[in-house]
Amino acid sequence: MDIRGIDHIELYVGDARQAAFYFCRAVGFGLLGQGGPETGLVGQRSLLLGQADIRMVLTSGLTADHPAARYVQRHGDGIAVVALEVDDAAGAYAELLDRGATAVTPPTTVTGADAEVVTAEVGGFGDVVHRLVQRRGDRRDFLPGVIEAVPADGDADKLLAEIDHLAVCVPPGHLETTVRQYREVFGFAEIFTERIEVDGQAMNSTVVQSPSERVTLVLLEPDTTGRAGQIDAFLDQHAGAGVQHLGLRTDDIVTAVETLARRGVRFPGTPGSYYDALEARVGRVDAPLDRLRDLGVLVDRDHGGQLFQIFTESMHVRRTLFLELIERRGARTFGSGNIKALYEAKERELAAAAVVPQGVGA
């Protein structure tokens, strides 16, 4: 079984056209294809979006009992399918079942004039499944006879290059079993693990990665011995395990953030005091510090180099799924040092605001 990378992700959403409007107009994706009852997609409407090497399917159920409609009712809009590119979908499916994976959909083949696609599905985490995808022929024919290509409506951006990682929240006590599943069933390796404590909150994190290093999952579990935090909030609002954020790699984070912000994408503010202590924490920064400060871009460093990252605000009513823009300059980790640094910066900012100048007050 050779998991080559992420073929695509599929979001189940309440309104595929509305979601596509946001991703195309604000995030710079292009519409590549569409499907519905007229193309063999029973009870659903799907739109295929793309940008550089990223492929995203947005699917809405057209009936109340469609899986997409049931997913949205329980979880809200979110990533329901993480599709993995393999060289032999039927063989990988059989091997995964032998290793203990949960069967979802047996191998199915669709063919067109210039392409053949074989898919099969197994359980992943929570209600998220992994679709195994084997492609032959013209890769631009995404799903022959099911999702039809559409005429290009302007060129997509090239600000975002590929899916860097997916961050997955699992309920308390589920991290170890989830890591074991990806290690023993999918053949992933544990490449990073840590415990993070900030202001009475705590969470455990383990990163698992495919042998190809092209599929990376950051698995997050809240520690219930501390007070509730953002992981607990996600699990509550999402009603269980799921993808908290999608990390998208860019080669120029400053231009990407400037462009997306101009189009209406919202980014949380970063305290100015974070940048006052930045170079003392990570060393000389390989980018204009004033621009990073203006945009709120975070910086971290590991043994390989520097990492630049920023998170969007969630675009969903439940405030669950959001995006991360990430630029790697040699770094291979995920910026966990920023969690504590951001908290400490906010504390300094609040402390400074609490100082009353002489002659002001009573």
N, C-alpha and C positions, 0 to 999 in steps of 0.2 A: 504494500500500500504506500503510495507516494503522494502525500498532500503537498501540492506545489505552491498553493497560495490561496488567497480569497478571490473567488470568481466574481461574486457580487454579494450584496446584502439586500434583504427585502424588508421593507417597513410595512406593517399593517396600519392603515390610517383611516380616519373617519371619512375623509374627502381627498382622494388621490389628486384631483386637479388643483385643489387649494394648496396641498402640500407641495406639489410640483411648482406652483407659482413662486413659493418662497425659495425653494432650493435653486430654481433657475434664475429668478430675478435678483435674489440677494446673495446666494452662495456661488453662483456662476456655473451651475450645471447646464447641460444642453439636453433637450428632449430627443431621444434616439429611437424610441419605439413605443407602441401601445397595443393593448389587447383587451378583449372583452368577449361577451357571448358570441359575437360575430366571427371571432377567430378561434373559438373552441375553449375559451376560459369560462366555464359555467359558473354563473352567479357572482362574478367579480369583474372589476375594472382594474387593469394594471398599466402603469406608465414606466418606461425604462429611461433613466437619466444617466448621463455620463460626464466625466471630466477627467482628462488624462487617462490614467489607468484605473479610475474608480468607476464601478458600475453599481447603480442603486435602482431597485424596483420599488415602486409605491403601489400598494394594492388596497383597494376598498371592497368590502363585501357588498353585494347588491341585494342580499336577502339576510334576514335576521339570523338564520342558522348557518351561514357561511363561516368557516373558521376565522377569516379576517374580522368579520363583524363580532364574533364571540370574543376574540382576542382584544379588540378595541374596547368592548364593553367592560372587560375585566381589568385591563392594564392601561387603557388609553393608547394613543399613538405610540408605536415603538418598534424596535428591530425584532422581528419574529423569526427570521431566517438568516443564518450565516452560511453562505454557500462556499464549499471548498472545491478547488480545482484538483482533480485526480486524473491519473492516466487510464484507469479502468474502474468505472463507477460500479459495475456489477460485482467485480472482484473485491473492491474496497467495502462494499455493502456487506457481502458475505463474511469477509474477514472481521469487520466491526461487530457483526452479530455474534460471531464465534467468541469474540473477546468480551461480550456482555453488553453491547449497545442495545438500545431499545429500537425496535423496528417501527418506522412511521409510514414510509411509502416505498414499495419495491421498485426495482429498476424499470424505467420507462424510456423508450427511444422515440425521438421525433426527427424526421428527416426533411430536408428541402433540396432544392436543385444543387446547392453548393455546400451544404453543411449537414452534419449529423450531430445531435446532442443526446447524450444518455444521462439521466438523472435518477437519483434515489435519495431517500431521506431517513435519518436516524435522529434519536433524541439527543439534545445537548444539555442545557441547564434550564430549569424552570419550564416555561412553555416555549422556549426557543429551540428550534431544530437546526440540524446541519444538513444541508443539501449537497450531495456529492455530484459534481458536474464533470463530465467527460466530453470534450469537444474535438470534432474532426472537420476539416474543411475551413470555410470562410468564418472566422471568428466574429465578424461583424453581424452575422445572422444569429442573433442572440438565442432565440427559441423558434426554429422554423415552423411556420404555419400557426403559431400561437401568439407570439408577440411580433407584430409586423413593424419593419422599419418605417420611419416617417421622414419626409423631406426636412433637411436641416433648416432650422429657424434661427439663423445666426450661429456663429461659432461659439462653443463653450469656452470658458476661461481655461487658462493653464496655470492658475494660481495654486491649485492643490494637485499633488502628484499621485498619491496612493493612500490606501488605508494603512496607517502605522500600527494601530492596535485598537482593541475594544476593551473598555473597562466594564466589568461585570460585578454587580452586587449580588451576594448570596446571603441567605438568612444566617443568624448566629448558629454555630455548630455545623455548618455545611461546607466550610472551606476545605477541610481535610479530605472529605469524601469527593468533592468536586475536583480537587487537584489529583487525587488518585485515579478518578475516572479518565481525565485527560492524559495521565501518564500511562496507565495500563491499557486503556481501550484505544485511544487515539495515537498513542506513541509520542506524545509531547514530552518535553523536558522541562524541569523546574529551573529557571535561570535567575531568579531573584526572589527573595522573601524578606519581609521586614514587619515590624510592629511600630505603629505611629501613635504617639500620645500627645495631645494638645488640649490644655485647659479642661482636664477631666474627661475628655473624649478619648476613645482608643479604637483602633481598627487594625486588623491583621490583613496583610496583602501578600499574595504569591503570584508571580508571573510565570505562565507556562507558554511554551513556544514549540511550533512544529519543527521537525528536523531540517526543513528547508529554510527556516528562520523567516518565512513569509507570512505566518499566521501567529499572532501574539495576543494572548488574553491576559489582562490584568484582573485578577480575581480578588475581590474586596469583601471582608466580613466584619461587621461591627462587633466590638467587645462589650457585652452587656454589663460588665462589672463597672464600666464608666457611665457617664451620663449620655443620653441619646444625642446623636449627631446627624450629619448629612446622609450617611449610609442608611441609618434607621429611617430617616425621612423618605428616602427613595423607596425602600422596601415597603413602607406603609402606603405611599401614594401609588406605587406601581402594583401593589398587591402581590408581592413575591419577587423572586429572583429575576434579573433582567439586565440588559445593557444600559448602564448609566450614561456613558458617553462614548462617542466615536472619535478616535484620534485620527486626524487627517494630516499627512505630512506635506509640508511646503518647502520650497527651496529659498523663499524670500518672505519671511514672516512679516516684516515691516510693510511691504507692499500689499500683502494679502490682507492684513488687518485694516490698513487704510482704505482699501477698496471695499471690503465687506462692510465696514462701519459706515462708509459713505452711502451704501445701498440700504442701510437700516438694520443691519445685524447688530445686536446689542451685546456689549462685553461688560462684565462687572468691573467696577473701579478698583484700582490698586493703591493703597496708601503711599503717599510720597516718601514716607520714612523708610519704606521697603528699599528704595533705591539709594538712600543715604548710607545704608550698611551693605549694599550689594557687593561692591568690589572687595570689601573686607572678608566677605563670606566665600565668594567664588573666584577671586583674583581679577585680573584685567579682563574686561568684557570685550568680546570680539564684535561689537556693534555700537553704534552711537547711543550713548547712555541717555541723552536727552530725548531721542526719538522713542526709545523703549519706555521711558517715563511717561511721555505724552500719551502713548498708546496703551500702557498698562501691561506690556509684555513681561513675562517672568523669565528669570534666568537661573539655571542650575548647572552644576559641573560634576562629572564623574571621571574615572580614570581614563576614559576615551576622549573626552573633550567637553564642549559646552552644549547646552540644550536651551532652546527658546520656546516658550509655550504660552498659550492664552486660551481661556475657556469662554465660550459664548454663554449668554443666558439661555435657558431652555425656551424653546418656541412652542411648548405644549402647555395646555391648560392645567395639567397636573404638576407641572414644573419638574418633569422627570428627565427624559432624554435631552442631552445637549451635545455640542461639538467641542472638540479641542483642536486647535491649530498648533502644529509642532514642527520646528525646524531643528534638525540634528547637525551639529558640527563635530561629529566624532562620538558624541555621547550615545550610550546604549540603554541607559536607564530612563526613568519616567518622571523626574522632577519632584520626587517626594520631599526633597529638602525645602521646597517652596511652601509646603503646608505649614511647617513650624515657623519659617521666616515670615510668612504673611501674617500669621497670628501675632508674632512678637512685634511686627511693624505696626499693626493695628493698635496693640496695647500702648506702644510709645506715642502714637498719634493721639489716642484718647487721653493719655497722661499729660501730654503737652497742652491739649485743649482745656484741661482742668485747672491749669495754672492761671491764677487771676493776677494781672499786672498791677503794680503798685498804683494807688490812686483811683482804682476802679472798684466799685462794689459799695459797701456800706459807707 
